[in-house]
Amino acid sequence: MDAGKPEAQPSGWAPEERISWFPVPDEEELDPHVAELVAKQREKLGEPNNVVRTHAWRPELMLRWLDFYEFISKGPSGLSRVEREMIGVVVSSENKCVF
């Protein structure tokens, strides 16, 4: 390490352990739309979640998936948003998904 340079602070982007078979791109290489999502997640959650990290390598698919998720969770329905979220929790639990 160069004593004249301050040590770079971790960005919270790169996972410490393997989280996916998909490649996780370097933060500097992120699509501008993905970088914007990462900034919003940092502001709201403190760090980006693994869904964004693992899907960042195919930003066009991730952004379409997020649009679909928004429609499912917030679009017109006979169920409340809380009811829809609880269905997602149960399905994720049954699938042994931790997210």
Contacts in CASP RR format, 6 or more apart in sequence:
PFRMAT RR
TARGET T0000
AUTHOR 0000-0000-0000
METHOD contacts of the structure
MODEL  1
MDAGKPEAQPSGWAPEERISWFPVPDEEELDPHVAELVAKQREKLGEPNN
VVRTHAWRPELMLRWLDFYEFISKGPSGLSRVEREMIGVVVSSENKCVF
1 7 0 8 1.000
11 27 0 8 1.000
12 47 0 8 1.000
12 48 0 8 1.000
13 26 0 8 1.000
13 27 0 8 1.000
13 38 0 8 1.000
13 48 0 8 1.000
13 53 0 8 1.000
14 24 0 8 1.000
14 26 0 8 1.000
14 27 0 8 1.000
15 24 0 8 1.000
15 50 0 8 1.000
15 53 0 8 1.000
19 50 0 8 1.000
19 53 0 8 1.000
19 54 0 8 1.000
20 50 0 8 1.000
20 53 0 8 1.000
20 54 0 8 1.000
22 54 0 8 1.000
22 55 0 8 1.000
22 57 0 8 1.000
22 58 0 8 1.000
23 57 0 8 1.000
24 53 0 8 1.000
24 54 0 8 1.000
24 56 0 8 1.000
24 57 0 8 1.000
25 56 0 8 1.000
25 57 0 8 1.000
27 35 0 8 1.000
27 38 0 8 1.000
30 38 0 8 1.000
30 56 0 8 1.000
30 59 0 8 1.000
31 56 0 8 1.000
31 59 0 8 1.000
33 59 0 8 1.000
33 63 0 8 1.000
34 52 0 8 1.000
34 56 0 8 1.000
34 59 0 8 1.000
34 62 0 8 1.000
34 63 0 8 1.000
37 48 0 8 1.000
37 52 0 8 1.000
37 66 0 8 1.000
38 48 0 8 1.000
38 52 0 8 1.000
41 47 0 8 1.000
41 48 0 8 1.000
41 49 0 8 1.000
41 52 0 8 1.000
42 48 0 8 1.000
49 99 0 8 1.000
50 99 0 8 1.000
51 99 0 8 1.000
52 62 0 8 1.000
55 61 0 8 1.000
55 62 0 8 1.000
55 65 0 8 1.000
56 62 0 8 1.000
72 84 0 8 1.000
73 81 0 8 1.000
73 84 0 8 1.000
73 85 0 8 1.000
74 81 0 8 1.000
77 84 0 8 1.000
79 87 0 8 1.000
92 98 0 8 1.000
92 99 0 8 1.000
END
